């Protein structure tokens, strides 16, 4: 588990957040 893994996880979280916002559930942080 190196810095790359954390970076990938962060990207995935960002994508999920973007999708959630698009669906109108952006209040979930």
PyMOL commands that set and color helices and strands:
alter all, ss='L'
color gray80, all
select helices_A, chain A and resi 3-23
alter helices_A, ss='H'
color red, helices_A
deselect
rebuild
show_as cartoon
